[in-house]
Amino acid sequence: MLTKPGLVVGIHKDKSTVLVQYDTETVTAQNMLKDIKLGDYVMVLDGVIIQIIPERTADKMMKS
């Protein structure tokens, strides 16, 4: 299953859940990464953040 990058727009105080913005929706995703921050681009699979990706990579992925 392919997924597209989303932008982190909100982080719960304990960092266990994160709001991720896509083109047409915002979703809540479970987070297990320690270094996540607002403005990061992430990959989400089955409601769980699996990777932080560089902005440049996210831009390329969203254009293709």
C-alpha positions in Angstrom: 0.0 0.0 0.0 1.4 3.4 -1.0 0.9 6.4 1.2 1.6 10.1 0.7 3.4 12.5 3.1 1.4 14.6 5.5 2.3 17.8 7.4 2.4 17.7 11.2 0.1 20.5 12.4 -0.5 19.5 16.0 1.1 17.4 18.7 -0.5 16.2 21.9 1.4 17.1 25.1 2.8 13.6 25.6 3.6 13.3 21.9 1.6 10.0 21.6 -0.9 11.4 19.1 -0.3 13.9 16.3 -2.5 15.8 13.9 -1.4 15.3 10.3 -2.7 17.6 7.5 -3.2 16.2 4.0 -4.7 18.1 0.9 -8.3 17.6 1.9 -8.3 16.3 5.5 -6.6 16.3 8.8 -6.2 13.0 10.6 -5.0 11.9 14.0 -2.1 9.5 14.0 -0.4 7.5 16.7 3.2 8.6 17.2 6.2 6.5 18.6 9.0 8.8 17.3 10.7 11.0 19.9 12.0 13.8 17.7 8.8 14.8 15.9 7.9 18.5 15.7 5.5 20.9 14.2 6.2 21.3 10.5 7.7 17.9 9.9 6.5 15.8 7.0 5.6 12.3 7.9 4.5 9.0 6.4 1.5 7.3 8.1 0.6 3.7 7.7 -2.6 2.3 9.3 -2.9 5.3 11.5 0.7 5.1 12.8 3.5 7.5 11.9 6.3 5.3 10.5 8.8 7.9 9.3 9.8 11.6 9.2 10.9 12.6 5.7 12.7 15.7 4.5 10.6 18.5 3.1 12.3 18.3 -0.3 11.4 14.6 -0.5 7.8 15.3 0.5 7.5 17.9 -2.2 8.8 15.5 -4.9 6.4 12.8 -3.7 3.4 15.1 -3.7 4.1 16.3 -7.2 4.3 12.9 -8.7 
